[in-house]
Amino acid sequence: MSIYDYTVTLENGDTYSLEKYRDHPLVIVNTATKCGFAPQFKQLEQLYKEYKDQGLVVLGFPSNQFKQEVSTSEEAAAACRTTYGVSFPMHTIADVNGKDALPLFKYLTEAAPGTLGSAIKWNFTKFLVDREGNVVKRYAPKTNPLKMTDEIEKSLKSTTK
């Protein structure tokens, strides 16, 4: 399996294949609007705006597994857009750990285990995926997204096969 084999659902209920982003580096992050790390939305948006013309895509996946998210996907996306100016794609609220975790997050956590093994420790765990769909690195929740710049730039410079 590759990252391009997964289907995800936007906050409005539209479903699509990650194949859509083949040849694009991705930053995939589990989010929560009421989390103390929520100000990272600003840095994620800054990365998206700075590098989207070069192909970078940031994908936000709200989760209430840590009890820090609003009740609906639409509310979560609206909060991100109005409070933090988020313009990158936001998805439906879903689990990122356990038997009901999104298959995408099962894949990401197995490809890049963290300090708790494959489990997501907290909101704002970030994954960088290169243009070929390889999980390059996992970043801790406390890592400021702007600290990802060097690796993002390397992924942007890499060419596809």
MISE-843014 format. One record per atom (N, C-alpha, C, O): x, y, z; atom name. Coordinates in steps of 0.05 Angstrom, whole numbers. Layout:
x y z atome
X Y Z CA
...
***
This chain:
x y z atome
17 -24 0 N
0 0 0 CA
18 25 0 C
40 25 11 O
7 46 -12 N
21 71 -11 CA
1 92 -2 C
-23 87 1 O
10 116 4 N
-7 137 13 CA
-29 143 -7 C
-51 152 0 O
-23 138 -32 N
-42 144 -54 CA
-65 124 -55 C
-84 128 -71 O
-64 103 -40 N
-86 84 -39 CA
-108 91 -19 C
-128 77 -18 O
-104 113 -5 N
-124 120 16 CA
-143 141 6 C
-137 159 -10 O
-168 138 16 N
-189 157 10 CA
-196 172 36 C
-196 160 57 O
-200 198 34 N
-206 214 57 CA
-231 232 51 C
-239 234 28 O
-242 243 72 N
-267 259 69 CA
-263 287 79 C
-255 292 102 O
-269 306 62 N
-268 334 69 CA
-290 341 89 C
-309 326 93 O
-287 364 102 N
-306 373 123 CA
-335 374 112 C
-354 371 127 O
-338 378 86 N
-365 381 74 CA
-377 354 66 C
-399 352 55 O
-361 332 71 N
-371 305 64 CA
-361 295 37 C
-366 271 31 O
-348 311 21 N
-337 302 -4 CA
-314 283 1 C
-296 290 17 O
-313 261 -13 N
-292 241 -9 CA
-274 242 -34 C
-284 246 -56 O
-248 238 -30 N
-229 237 -52 CA
-206 219 -45 C
-201 213 -22 O
-191 211 -66 N
-168 195 -63 CA
-143 213 -60 C
-141 234 -73 O
-125 205 -43 N
-100 220 -40 CA
-83 218 -66 C
-62 232 -68 O
-91 201 -84 N
-78 200 -111 CA
-78 228 -123 C
-60 235 -139 O
-98 244 -116 N
-100 272 -125 CA
-75 288 -120 C
-69 307 -135 O
-60 280 -99 N
-36 295 -92 CA
-10 281 -99 C
11 288 -89 O
-12 262 -117 N
13 249 -127 CA
31 271 -138 C
22 290 -150 O
57 269 -133 N
77 288 -142 CA
77 314 -125 C
91 333 -133 O
63 314 -103 N
62 337 -85 CA
72 329 -58 C
63 309 -47 O
91 343 -46 N
98 338 -18 CA
73 346 -1 C
58 364 -7 O
69 331 20 N
46 335 38 CA
55 339 67 C
74 326 76 O
42 356 81 N
43 358 110 CA
15 349 119 C
-5 363 114 O
14 327 134 N
-11 316 144 CA
-10 319 174 C
9 311 187 O
-31 332 185 N
-31 338 214 CA
-58 332 226 C
-79 339 215 O
-58 320 250 N
-83 317 265 CA
-86 342 282 C
-67 351 295 O
-110 353 282 N
-115 379 294 CA
-137 378 314 C
-153 359 316 O
-139 400 330 N
-161 404 348 CA
-162 434 354 C
-142 446 363 O
-185 446 349 N
-187 475 352 CA
-186 485 380 C
-179 509 385 O
-191 468 400 N
-190 477 428 CA
-165 468 442 C
-163 470 467 O
-145 459 427 N
-120 450 438 CA
-101 473 443 C
-103 493 429 O
-84 471 463 N
-64 492 468 CA
-45 496 445 C
-32 517 443 O
-42 476 428 N
-25 478 404 CA
-39 490 380 C
-27 493 359 O
-65 497 383 N
-80 507 360 CA
-67 532 347 C
-71 535 322 O
-52 549 361 N
-39 570 346 CA
-20 560 324 C
-12 576 307 O
-13 535 324 N
3 524 302 CA
-11 525 275 C
1 524 254 O
-38 528 276 N
-52 532 251 CA
-40 556 235 C
-38 555 211 O
-32 577 249 N
-21 600 236 CA
5 593 221 C
10 601 198 O
23 577 235 N
48 569 222 CA
43 549 199 C
56 551 178 O
23 531 202 N
17 512 181 CA
6 528 156 C
14 521 134 O
-10 548 161 N
-20 564 139 CA
3 580 126 C
3 583 102 O
21 590 143 N
44 604 132 CA
60 586 113 C
68 595 92 O
65 561 122 N
80 542 105 CA
64 537 79 C
75 537 57 O
38 533 82 N
21 528 58 CA
23 551 38 C
27 547 14 O
19 575 48 N
20 598 30 CA
47 602 17 C
49 609 -6 O
68 597 33 N
95 602 23 CA
103 581 2 C
118 588 -17 O
94 557 5 N
104 535 -13 CA
83 522 -31 C
90 505 -47 O
58 531 -30 N
37 517 -46 CA
42 520 -76 C
36 502 -91 O
53 543 -84 N
59 547 -113 CA
81 529 -123 C
84 524 -147 O
97 518 -104 N
118 498 -111 CA
107 470 -108 C
121 450 -114 O
82 467 -99 N
70 440 -98 CA
63 430 -70 C
49 410 -68 O
71 443 -49 N
65 433 -22 CA
35 435 -16 C
22 454 -23 O
24 414 -4 N
-3 413 5 CA
-3 407 35 C
10 388 43 O
-18 422 50 N
-22 417 79 CA
-50 406 82 C
-69 417 70 O
-53 384 96 N
-79 371 100 CA
-85 369 130 C
-69 357 145 O
-107 381 139 N
-114 381 167 CA
-136 360 173 C
-156 358 158 O
-131 344 194 N
-150 323 201 CA
-158 327 230 C
-144 318 248 O
-181 340 235 N
-190 344 263 CA
-196 317 277 C
-207 299 264 O
-190 316 302 N
-196 293 318 CA
-205 302 346 C
-194 321 357 O
-225 288 356 N
-234 294 384 CA
-225 272 403 C
-235 270 425 O
-205 256 395 N
-196 235 412 CA
-184 245 438 C
-183 230 458 O
-174 269 438 N
-162 281 462 CA
-181 301 474 C
-173 317 491 O
-206 300 466 N
-228 317 478 CA
-223 347 476 C
-228 362 495 O
-212 355 452 N
-206 384 449 CA
-216 394 422 C
-205 413 411 O
-237 382 412 N
-248 391 386 CA
-278 397 389 C
-291 386 407 O
-288 415 372 N
-316 422 372 CA
-332 398 362 C
-321 377 356 O
-358 400 361 N
-375 377 356 CA
-378 368 327 C
-384 345 322 O
-375 386 308 N
-378 378 280 CA
-354 386 263 C
-339 405 270 O
-350 372 241 N
-328 377 223 CA
-331 405 211 C
-311 419 208 O
-356 413 205 N
-360 440 194 CA
-352 462 214 C
-340 482 206 O
-360 458 239 N
-352 477 260 CA
-322 479 263 C
-311 501 266 O
-309 456 262 N
-280 455 265 CA
-267 470 243 C
-249 487 247 O
-275 465 218 N
-263 479 195 CA
-269 509 196 C
-251 525 190 O
-293 516 204 N
-300 544 205 CA
-283 558 226 C
-274 581 222 O
-279 545 249 N
-262 557 270 CA
-233 561 260 C
-221 581 266 O
-223 542 245 N
-196 544 234 CA
-194 567 214 C
-175 582 214 O
-214 570 198 N
-214 591 177 CA
-217 618 189 C
-203 637 182 O
-236 621 208 N
-241 648 219 CA
-221 657 240 C
-213 680 241 O
-212 638 257 N
-193 645 278 CA
-164 646 268 C
-149 664 276 O
-157 628 250 N
-129 626 242 CA
-124 631 212 C
-101 630 203 O
-145 636 197 N
-141 642 169 CA
-134 618 152 C
-122 621 130 O
-140 594 161 N
-133 570 147 CA
-147 568 119 C
-171 572 117 O
-131 563 99 N
-142 560 72 CA
-136 532 61 C
-146 524 40 O
-119 516 75 N
-113 489 65 CA
-137 470 72 C
-153 477 89 O
-138 447 58 N
-161 429 62 CA
-163 418 90 C
-143 409 102 O
-187 420 101 N
-194 408 127 CA
-213 385 122 C
-230 385 103 O
-211 365 139 N
-226 340 135 CA
-246 335 158 C
-248 351 176 O
-261 313 156 N
-280 306 177 CA
-266 298 202 C
-243 288 202 O
-280 303 225 N
-269 295 251 CA
-269 264 252 C
-288 251 245 O
-246 253 260 N
-242 224 260 CA
-221 216 281 C
-205 233 290 O
-222 191 288 N
-201 181 307 CA
-175 178 292 C
-174 172 268 O
-153 182 307 N
-126 178 296 CA
-111 155 310 C
-89 148 302 O
-123 144 331 N
-112 121 345 CA
-133 100 349 C
-157 105 347 O
-124 75 353 N
-143 54 360 CA
-156 40 336 C
-150 46 313 O
-175 23 343 N
-187 6 322 CA
-204 22 303 C
-208 14 280 O
-214 46 311 N
-230 62 293 CA
-214 85 280 C
-226 103 268 O
-188 84 282 N
-171 105 270 CA
-174 105 240 C
-178 84 227 O
-172 128 229 N
-172 131 199 CA
-150 113 188 C
-128 113 199 O
-156 97 168 N
-135 80 156 CA
-110 96 148 C
-87 86 151 O
-113 121 139 N
-90 137 132 CA
-72 141 156 C
-48 139 153 O
-83 146 180 N
-67 150 204 CA
-54 124 213 C
-32 124 225 O
-67 101 209 N
-55 76 215 CA
-30 72 198 C
-9 64 207 O
-33 79 173 N
-10 77 154 CA
13 96 162 C
36 88 164 O
6 121 167 N
26 141 175 CA
42 133 200 C
66 135 201 O
27 124 220 N
40 118 246 CA
57 93 244 C
76 90 259 O
49 74 226 N
66 50 222 CA
91 58 206 C
112 47 212 O
88 76 187 N
111 84 171 CA
131 102 186 C
155 102 181 O
121 116 206 N
138 134 222 CA
129 133 251 C
115 151 261 O
137 112 265 N
130 110 294 CA
142 132 310 C
162 144 303 O
128 138 332 N
138 159 350 CA
147 148 376 C
152 124 378 O
148 164 397 N
157 156 423 CA
138 135 436 C
146 120 453 O
113 136 428 N
93 117 438 CA
88 94 418 C
67 83 417 O
109 88 402 N
105 68 381 CA
88 80 358 C
94 102 348 O
68 65 351 N
52 75 328 CA
30 95 337 C
18 108 320 O
25 98 363 N
4 115 372 CA
10 145 368 C
33 153 369 O
-11 160 363 N
-9 189 362 CA
-9 199 391 C
-28 192 406 O
11 214 400 N
13 223 427 CA
-7 244 434 C
-19 245 456 O
-12 263 415 N
-29 286 421 CA
-36 300 395 C
-26 292 374 O
-53 320 397 N
-60 336 374 CA
-35 350 362 C
-15 354 376 O
-36 355 336 N
-15 369 322 CA
10 352 318 C
32 363 317 O
7 326 317 N
28 309 307 CA
28 313 277 C
7 311 264 O
52 317 266 N
54 325 238 CA
71 304 223 C
90 294 233 O
62 298 198 N
77 279 181 CA
84 293 155 C
67 306 143 O
109 291 147 N
118 301 121 CA
120 278 102 C
133 258 108 O
107 280 79 N
107 260 58 CA
120 272 33 C
112 295 26 O
139 258 21 N
152 270 -3 CA
136 266 -28 C
114 254 -28 O
147 276 -50 N
133 275 -76 CA
126 247 -86 C
108 243 -101 O
142 228 -76 N
138 200 -84 CA
118 185 -66 C
112 162 -70 O
109 199 -45 N
90 187 -27 CA
103 173 -3 C
89 159 12 O
129 177 1 N
143 165 24 CA
140 183 48 C
142 207 47 O
134 171 71 N
133 186 96 CA
162 192 104 C
178 174 110 O
169 217 103 N
197 226 108 CA
202 229 137 C
223 220 147 O
184 241 152 N
189 247 180 CA
163 252 195 C
143 261 184 O
164 245 220 N
142 251 239 CA
152 272 258 C
174 271 268 O
135 292 263 N
142 314 281 CA
124 314 305 C
100 309 303 O
135 319 328 N
121 319 354 CA
101 342 355 C
104 362 341 O
79 338 371 N
59 360 373 CA
71 387 381 C
62 407 371 O
91 387 398 N
103 412 407 CA
121 426 386 C
128 449 390 O
128 411 365 N
146 422 345 CA
132 444 329 C
111 439 317 O
143 468 329 N
132 490 313 CA
134 482 283 C
155 474 274 O
112 483 268 N
113 476 240 CA
135 489 224 C
144 478 204 O
143 513 231 N
164 527 216 CA
191 513 219 C
209 518 203 O
194 496 239 N
218 480 242 CA
220 458 221 C
240 444 218 O
198 454 206 N
197 434 184 CA
208 445 158 C
210 430 138 O
214 470 157 N
221 484 132 CA
243 470 116 C
241 466 92 O
265 463 130 N
288 451 115 CA
280 425 101 C
286 420 78 O
265 408 116 N
256 382 104 CA
236 387 82 C
236 373 62 O
218 406 85 N
199 413 65 CA
213 422 39 C
207 413 17 O
233 439 43 N
248 449 19 CA
262 426 5 C
264 426 -20 O
273 407 20 N
286 384 8 CA
265 368 -9 C
271 359 -31 O
242 364 3 N
221 349 -11 CA
211 364 -36 C
205 351 -56 O
211 390 -35 N
203 406 -58 CA
223 404 -81 C
216 405 -104 O
249 402 -73 N
270 401 -93 CA
273 373 -106 C
283 370 -128 O
263 352 -92 N
265 325 -103 CA
247 323 -128 C
226 336 -130 O
256 307 -146 N
240 303 -170 CA
226 276 -169 C
235 258 -155 O
205 274 -183 N
190 249 -184 CA
203 230 -204 C
217 238 -222 O
197 204 -200 N
208 184 -218 CA
196 185 -245 C
203 169 -263 O
***
